[in-house]
Amino acid sequence: MMSGTLFKKEWTVGDLHPHVFAYYFKQWSNYSMTFHTHDSIEIMYVISGGCAIEFEGSAAVIGCEMTLKKGDFVILDANVPHRLTVDERGPCRMLNVEFDFRERDAAFPSVRQLALEDEMVAQLVTEPSSYLFLRDPSEVYQVLKSLVLELDRKGNSINMKAELLFAQLLLAIARLHNEAGSEGANPIDRYVKQAIEYMHHNYDRDIQVKDIAASVNLHPGYLHRIFRAQIGSTLTGYLTALRMDKAMMLLRETEIAIADICDYVGVGSRQYFHAMFKKYTGMTPIAYRNALDTQILDVRGQIIE
């Protein structure tokens, strides 16, 4: 990695907000750039095909070249000499966004406030490198695409929606950065985390332990053992607690019919849902919702007098 930091330290001192200089889609074919720099941070995202990004070395810094394929992207600090190369094997389609942070009135948190609120953002903005290479499962691209389309609609100006999308972009990149840093440390942690994410994304469906295990490419018995060792709960127990917590939230915060809530949390039988809910909370769903008229619920859904 090159010396320096990804974001300037002063950006985390004052309350600064994103300013986008340029953004564009471009398909390159059999092309080699000369080394060049930008006065802004740049994101180079590969939509399809492949390319190579080379960073120029100096007396103090060793040069580096990396190959990017679909779903890979690089973030590089301002004034970092680099060049793009696309060989004759095929075209490379990219989305580039160039930005920095400046003082201005804004409705959404500054980069400093985001870093204070989220530890992963704090790690990203203080990354001790001039560039960062990451692989994206698709979340970053979807946010990037939404951001540039919104900027197109508003003539390259950052409005409230674009500000929100930019904050979402930083959070998504920070999460990938955090996951990439921990991948090699303990693969068991990664499997458990992926299993939890799968349950949170699919609790409304009729999923079983075998489905959760398949999502992380592990044998169900092995995943069950490492999950219980790490979390202190079985996969089924975690999924049940997740579903009941969602049911409690729906009973508190919505007017969805009690008879329908079982479908929202992936429990096909209404009778079984009522039995599960009573075992988990000590109350029937009807009693739980009726209690809201006379008692206060804390943020965890526990009744307090």
Buried (B, 14 or more C-beta within 10 A) or exposed (E): BBEBBBBBEEBBEEBBBBBBBEBEEEEBEEBEEEEEBBEBBBBBBBBEBBBBBBBBEEEEBEEBEEEBEBBBBBBBBBEBBBBBBBEEEEBBBBBBBBBBBEEEEBEBBBBBBBBEEBEBBBBBBEBEBBBBBBBBEEBBBEBBBBBBEBBEEEEEEBBEBBBBBBBBBBBBBBBBBBBEEEEEEEEBEBBBBBBBEBBEEBBEEEBEBEBBBBBBEBEBEEBBEBBBEBBEEBBEEBBBEBBBBBBBBBBEEEEEEBEEBBEBBBBEEBEEBBEBBBEBBEBBBEEBBEBEEEEEBEEEBEBEE
